[in-house]
Amino acid sequence: MSIIEINGITKDYGNRKGIFNLLFAVEKGEVFGYLGPNGAGKTTTIRHLLGFLTPDTGSAKILGMDCRKDSAEIMKHLGYLPAEIAFFDGMKGMDFLKFMGEMRGLANTSYRDALIEKFQLDTKGTIRKMSKGMKQKLGIICAFMHDPQVLILDEPTSGLDPLMQNIFAGLILEEKAKGKTILMSSHSFEEIEKTCDRIGIIRAGELVTTEDIHVLKTKRRKSYLITFDSPATASAFAKTDSFDNITLDGASAKVDVLGSVTRLMEALSGFTVIDFDTQKNSLEEVFMQYYGSTITEENATKQGGVR
Ligand SMILES: Nc1ncnc2c1ncn2[C@@H]1O[C@H](COP(=O)(O)OP(=O)(O)OP(=O)(O)O)[C@@H](O)[C@H]1O
């Protein structure tokens, strides 16, 4: 039995908005990254899993239970971080965590306290006065503190600074090692790449693909920005003809590499390199790398009125 199942869900909001015949499953111990641009349908999918929405067709299950009918039972085993956190604004952070803990019958608060420590959150102040990042940390602690078997996290790192994003990635890996099943949505391939086993890409309400992250990494083209000691060295490197796609700019060269970076490292060994940087690709670029013109053609067809 899969832990999370989305069985052919359609929720049509009209105007081509919503989700359409979605079908995927997340297995025990798996971290599943759910990626897509703004408005693709990630939150709508997650709201079905939480039992907040009734699908037009299809169904969702968690731990074999129906997300709509058995949501009270499911909640006992689930940690949820919403995309937009609405807390009781006037409450102090710690009072909120205590309140949520009591609702869930949390007897042992040691994990909660360890999470507060890990995220360095000052829980003494009122939630109203907390920054976006602090509220996000509070939401994360609340989702994990009762040690649930299943976690559903809607854009968990939004508002977190890079240091906290790394701490969050570490937490996900620890939870994965405990055998937790995690579905997390994101816009960022880079973020998902650090933690997930598999990703699903949704676009315009339809699942474009689900793929093993290791397979994707080998298919992925990355850009590297290399700064040499002089423009002459940069052009000498470009003339080695080792790579198809080199763009020169003074002493710098941007090189696109597919898969392993070993070949680039070897090619650079005879040159003086001052700086070496990876350029992050946007999700859109990653889409284009994997699916090339297919996506644009599909979109053009849809915009022309055919689904
Ligand atoms: N209740 C609703 N009524 C009508 N349209 C809706 C409703 N809820 C969502 N939508 C539309 O459905 C589409 C999918 O929205 P959803 O919030 O699931 O996207 P998302 O992938 O989570 O986006 P983001 O990354 O911006 O959070 C959007 O076009 C949105 O405007």
The ligand as a MOL file (V3000), in Angstrom:
LIG
                    3D

  0  0  0     0  0            999 V3000
M  V30 BEGIN CTAB
M  V30 COUNTS 31 33 0 0 0
M  V30 BEGIN ATOM
M  V30 1 N -11.3220 28.3410 -4.9150 0
M  V30 2 C -10.8640 28.6240 -6.1330 0
M  V30 3 N -11.6840 29.0760 -7.0960 0
M  V30 4 C -11.2400 29.3470 -8.3430 0
M  V30 5 N -9.9560 29.1600 -8.7400 0
M  V30 6 C -9.0870 28.7010 -7.8240 0
M  V30 7 C -9.4880 28.3960 -6.4760 0
M  V30 8 N -8.4070 27.9420 -5.8020 0
M  V30 9 C -7.3720 27.9700 -6.6730 0
M  V30 10 N -7.7850 28.4160 -7.8810 0
M  V30 11 C -6.9560 28.5300 -9.1070 0
M  V30 12 O -6.4380 27.2290 -9.3970 0
M  V30 13 C -5.0930 27.3320 -9.8960 0
M  V30 14 C -4.1770 26.5000 -9.0310 0
M  V30 15 O -3.9720 27.1620 -7.7740 0
M  V30 16 P -3.0120 26.6070 -6.6400 0
M  V30 17 O -3.1350 27.5310 -5.4710 0
M  V30 18 O -3.2830 25.1760 -6.4220 0
M  V30 19 O -1.5800 26.7610 -7.3340 0
M  V30 20 P -0.1130 26.5560 -6.7290 0
M  V30 21 O 0.5980 25.6190 -7.6360 0
M  V30 22 O -0.1830 26.1930 -5.2990 0
M  V30 23 O 0.4680 28.0180 -6.9000 0
M  V30 24 P 1.5300 28.8700 -6.0230 0
M  V30 25 O 2.8690 28.3000 -6.3520 0
M  V30 26 O 1.3480 30.2420 -6.5750 0
M  V30 27 O 1.1490 28.7540 -4.5930 0
M  V30 28 C -4.7640 28.8200 -9.8900 0
M  V30 29 O -4.9900 29.3200 -11.1930 0
M  V30 30 C -5.7350 29.4210 -8.9020 0
M  V30 31 O -6.0380 30.7660 -9.2400 0
M  V30 END ATOM
M  V30 BEGIN BOND
M  V30 1 1 1 2
M  V30 2 1 2 3
M  V30 3 2 2 7
M  V30 4 2 3 4
M  V30 5 1 4 5
M  V30 6 2 5 6
M  V30 7 1 6 7
M  V30 8 1 6 10
M  V30 9 1 7 8
M  V30 10 2 8 9
M  V30 11 1 9 10
M  V30 12 1 10 11
M  V30 13 1 11 12
M  V30 14 1 11 30
M  V30 15 1 12 13
M  V30 16 1 13 14
M  V30 17 1 13 28
M  V30 18 1 14 15
M  V30 19 1 15 16
M  V30 20 2 16 17
M  V30 21 1 16 18
M  V30 22 1 16 19
M  V30 23 1 19 20
M  V30 24 2 20 21
M  V30 25 1 20 22
M  V30 26 1 20 23
M  V30 27 1 23 24
M  V30 28 2 24 25
M  V30 29 1 24 26
M  V30 30 1 24 27
M  V30 31 1 28 29
M  V30 32 1 28 30
M  V30 33 1 30 31
M  V30 END BOND
M  V30 END CTAB
M  END
